[in-house]
């Protein structure tokens, strides 16, 4: 009986981590589905810890993405205003010309760097979620990289038989 419950909790923790990919099918699915799974079995410390970690990581990556997009929007606005004031960009009906490419180069560099950072964040998220699910299915704890601890943490129990019999 205890082994079956332990295996169910391992499976639930792995599914909890993988449920963040529902954001590609449902808006805010990366928050809602892990939260529902976590709240359903929050009384078990193993599931509680993995649920907190998954939600903390999703909140963190959301904030990092918002920050990078805000920096990109501010950069676009700043360079757009400064370039149109100096008449460096000339808009025609279906295209525009840049008067001096060297003046527009910092804009393009910043946009490329922000794009690479967003791509890196996306790849990190996919890799970290898969690693967390694999560790959860093996019954091991996992700490997400770059995760801010919003929901607090509870100590994870290595001996799962004590948590299940209580």
C-alpha positions as CSV (number, residue, x, y, z in Angstrom):
1,X,0.0,0.0,0.0
2,X,2.7,2.5,1.0
3,X,4.8,1.7,-2.1
4,X,1.7,2.3,-4.3
5,X,1.1,5.7,-2.7
6,X,4.8,6.6,-3.0
7,X,4.7,5.7,-6.7
8,X,1.5,7.7,-7.2
9,X,3.2,10.8,-5.6
10,X,6.3,10.4,-7.8
11,X,4.0,10.2,-10.9
12,X,1.9,13.1,-9.7
13,X,5.0,15.2,-9.1
14,X,6.4,14.3,-12.6
15,X,3.0,15.2,-14.2
16,X,2.9,18.4,-12.2
17,X,6.2,19.5,-13.7
18,X,5.2,18.5,-17.2
19,X,1.8,20.2,-16.9
20,X,3.5,23.6,-17.4
21,X,3.7,22.8,-21.1
22,X,-0.1,23.3,-21.2
23,X,0.7,27.0,-21.7
24,X,1.1,26.2,-25.4
25,X,-2.5,25.1,-25.6
26,X,-4.3,27.1,-22.9
27,X,-3.6,30.7,-21.7
28,X,-2.1,30.7,-18.3
29,X,-2.0,26.8,-18.3
30,X,1.5,26.9,-16.9
31,X,0.2,28.4,-13.7
32,X,-3.3,26.8,-13.5
33,X,-2.7,23.2,-14.1
34,X,0.4,22.8,-11.8
35,X,-1.4,24.8,-9.1
36,X,-4.5,22.5,-9.3
37,X,-2.3,19.4,-9.1
38,X,-0.2,20.8,-6.3
39,X,-3.2,21.9,-4.2
40,X,-4.9,18.5,-4.7
41,X,-2.0,16.6,-3.0
42,X,-0.3,19.4,-1.1
43,X,-0.5,17.4,2.2
44,X,2.4,15.1,1.0
45,X,5.7,16.8,1.4
46,X,7.2,15.4,-1.7
47,X,4.4,16.7,-3.9
48,X,4.3,20.0,-1.9
49,X,8.0,20.7,-2.6
50,X,7.9,19.8,-6.3
51,X,4.7,21.9,-6.7
52,X,6.2,24.9,-5.0
53,X,9.4,24.6,-7.1
54,X,7.4,24.3,-10.4
55,X,5.2,27.3,-9.6
56,X,8.2,29.4,-8.4
57,X,10.0,28.7,-11.6
58,X,7.0,29.5,-13.8
59,X,6.5,32.8,-11.9
60,X,10.2,33.6,-12.2
61,X,10.4,32.9,-16.0
62,X,7.3,34.9,-16.5
63,X,8.9,37.9,-14.7
64,X,12.2,37.5,-16.6
65,X,10.2,37.4,-19.9
66,X,8.2,40.5,-19.0
67,X,11.4,42.3,-18.0
68,X,13.2,41.4,-21.3
69,X,10.1,42.5,-23.3
70,X,9.9,45.8,-21.3
71,X,13.6,46.5,-22.0
72,X,13.0,45.7,-25.7
73,X,9.9,48.0,-25.9
74,X,11.8,50.8,-24.1
75,X,14.8,50.3,-26.5
76,X,12.5,50.3,-29.5
77,X,10.7,53.5,-28.2
78,X,14.0,55.3,-27.4
79,X,15.7,54.5,-30.7
80,X,12.5,55.1,-32.6
81,X,12.1,58.6,-31.1
82,X,15.8,59.5,-31.4
83,X,16.0,58.3,-35.0
84,X,12.9,60.0,-36.2
85,X,14.0,63.2,-34.6
86,X,17.3,63.1,-36.5
87,X,15.6,62.0,-39.7
88,X,17.7,58.9,-39.8
89,X,14.7,56.8,-40.9
90,X,12.8,57.8,-44.0
91,X,9.4,56.1,-44.4
92,X,8.0,55.5,-47.8
93,X,4.8,53.8,-48.8
94,X,5.9,50.2,-48.4
95,X,9.4,50.4,-47.0
96,X,11.8,52.6,-45.0
97,X,15.4,53.6,-45.4
98,X,18.0,54.1,-42.8
99,X,20.1,57.2,-43.5
100,X,23.1,56.1,-41.5
101,X,23.4,52.5,-40.6
102,X,26.1,53.1,-38.0
103,X,23.6,55.2,-36.0
104,X,21.1,52.4,-36.1
105,X,23.6,49.6,-35.2
106,X,23.2,49.8,-31.4
107,X,19.4,49.3,-31.8
108,X,19.9,46.2,-33.8
109,X,22.5,44.9,-31.5
110,X,20.3,45.4,-28.4
111,X,17.3,43.7,-30.2
112,X,19.5,40.7,-31.2
113,X,20.9,40.3,-27.6
114,X,17.4,40.5,-26.2
115,X,16.2,38.0,-28.7
116,X,19.0,35.6,-27.8
117,X,18.2,36.1,-24.1
118,X,14.6,35.2,-24.7
119,X,15.6,32.2,-26.7
120,X,18.0,31.1,-24.0
121,X,15.2,31.5,-21.4
122,X,12.9,29.3,-23.6
123,X,15.5,26.6,-23.9
124,X,16.3,26.7,-20.2
125,X,12.7,26.4,-19.3
126,X,12.2,23.3,-21.6
127,X,15.4,21.7,-20.3
128,X,14.7,22.4,-16.6
129,X,11.1,21.2,-16.7
130,X,12.1,17.9,-18.3
131,X,14.9,17.5,-15.8
132,X,12.6,18.2,-12.9
133,X,10.0,15.7,-14.2
134,X,12.7,13.0,-14.5
135,X,14.0,13.7,-11.0
136,X,10.5,13.7,-9.6
137,X,9.7,10.3,-11.3
138,X,12.9,9.0,-9.7
139,X,11.9,10.3,-6.3
140,X,14.6,12.9,-6.1
141,X,14.3,16.6,-5.3
142,X,15.1,19.2,-8.0
143,X,16.0,22.9,-7.7
144,X,15.2,24.9,-10.8
145,X,18.0,27.3,-11.9
146,X,17.3,31.0,-11.7
147,X,14.1,30.4,-9.7
148,X,13.0,33.0,-7.2
149,X,11.4,31.5,-4.1
150,X,8.0,33.2,-4.1
151,X,5.9,30.5,-2.4
152,X,8.4,29.7,0.3
153,X,9.9,26.3,0.7
154,X,9.4,23.3,2.9
155,X,12.0,20.7,3.6
156,X,11.7,17.7,1.4
157,X,11.7,14.3,3.1
158,X,14.1,11.7,1.8
159,X,12.3,8.9,3.5
160,X,8.9,8.8,1.8
161,X,7.5,6.0,4.0
162,X,7.3,8.3,7.0
163,X,5.3,10.9,5.0
164,X,2.9,8.4,3.6
165,X,1.9,6.5,6.7
166,X,1.1,9.6,8.7
